[in-house]
Amino acid sequence: MRYHINNYNFIKRSKITPLKYLKLVKRPSGGFRKHPSNFFKRNCLDKFESKGTQDLADKTNIEIETLKQFMVANLAVNSVLADKLEKATKISAATWLELQRQYDEYIK
């Protein structure tokens, strides 16, 4: 038995608006795209049993000053840092670079 999409009365059909009439609305400031360090803190930090910044720097193989700047969102993720983050977190360098790109685009 085949069902046609129009047979479902619970699906609400919206008016189709041509793309030329749509306008880009930037979300208000307040967290649409946060710095990649926020992603690191939320998703990766708990995987390291660190006893402080120096210990975390040693475990991630990232220089301590670089790590400090990254953690306070004062450092952009470049390819070198992305590679180190990939090795430490098993999250691809491309993901880290994409998070940075999205953040950069948002703060423009």
HUURHU-V64413 format. One record per residue. N is the residue number from 1. RES is the residue in one letter. SS is DSSP state (h for helix, s for strand, l for the rest). OMEGA is omega in whole degrees, 0 to 359 (NA if undefined). D_LAST is the distance of its C-alpha to the last C-alpha in Angstrom with 2 decimals. Layout:
BEGIN
n->{N;N}
res->{RES;RES}
ss->{SS;SS}
omega->{OMEGA;OMEGA}
d_last->{D_LAST;D_LAST}
END
This chain:
BEGIN
n->{1;2;3;4;5;6;7;8;9;10;11;12;13;14;15;16;17;18;19;20;21;22;23;24;25;26;27;28;29;30;31;32;33;34;35;36;37;38;39;40;41;42;43;44;45;46;47;48;49;50;51;52;53;54;55;56;57;58;59;60;61;62;63;64;65;66;67;68;69;70;71;72;73;74;75;76;77;78;79;80;81;82;83;84;85;86;87;88;89;90;91;92;93;94;95;96;97;98;99;100;101;102;103;104;105;106;107;108}
res->{M;R;Y;H;I;N;N;Y;N;F;I;K;R;S;K;I;T;P;L;K;Y;L;K;L;V;K;R;P;S;G;G;F;R;K;H;P;S;N;F;F;K;R;N;C;L;D;K;F;E;S;K;G;T;Q;D;L;A;D;K;T;N;I;E;I;E;T;L;K;Q;F;M;V;A;N;L;A;V;N;S;V;L;A;D;K;L;E;K;A;T;K;I;S;A;A;T;W;L;E;L;Q;R;Q;Y;D;E;Y;I;K}
ss->{l;l;l;l;h;h;h;l;l;l;l;l;l;l;l;l;l;l;h;h;h;l;l;l;l;l;l;l;l;l;l;l;l;l;l;h;h;h;h;h;h;h;h;l;h;h;h;l;l;l;l;l;h;h;h;h;h;h;h;h;l;l;l;h;h;h;h;h;h;h;h;l;l;l;l;l;l;l;h;h;h;h;h;h;h;h;h;h;h;l;l;l;h;h;h;h;h;h;h;h;h;h;h;h;h;h;h;l}
omega->{180;178;176;184;181;180;180;184;180;179;179;179;179;178;179;180;178;183;183;179;178;177;180;178;179;178;180;178;179;169;178;176;179;179;179;178;177;176;179;181;183;190;188;189;182;179;179;176;185;179;181;183;181;179;178;178;179;182;180;182;177;180;187;180;177;180;179;180;178;184;178;175;177;183;177;177;174;185;180;179;179;178;179;178;178;180;184;188;185;173;190;177;179;178;180;179;178;176;178;179;180;178;179;179;182;185;179;NA}
d_last->{52.22;49.05;46.72;44.77;41.37;42.67;45.42;43.14;43.20;40.63;37.80;36.08;35.17;32.18;31.99;30.38;27.68;26.97;23.46;23.37;23.69;20.93;17.64;14.28;13.71;10.70;12.41;12.66;11.45;14.17;13.92;12.78;11.44;12.81;13.15;15.86;18.29;18.49;19.75;22.12;23.48;24.07;25.51;26.91;27.91;31.03;32.39;32.95;35.89;34.60;36.24;33.35;30.53;32.96;34.54;31.24;30.29;33.72;33.51;30.14;31.06;27.90;28.48;28.54;26.11;23.59;24.19;23.89;20.51;19.30;20.85;19.15;15.65;15.69;16.04;14.09;16.43;17.91;20.91;23.47;22.16;21.65;25.31;26.54;24.83;26.37;29.78;29.58;28.28;29.42;25.97;25.06;22.86;21.14;20.19;18.71;16.69;15.53;14.55;12.45;10.89;10.20;8.80;6.44;5.51;5.56;3.82;0.00}
END
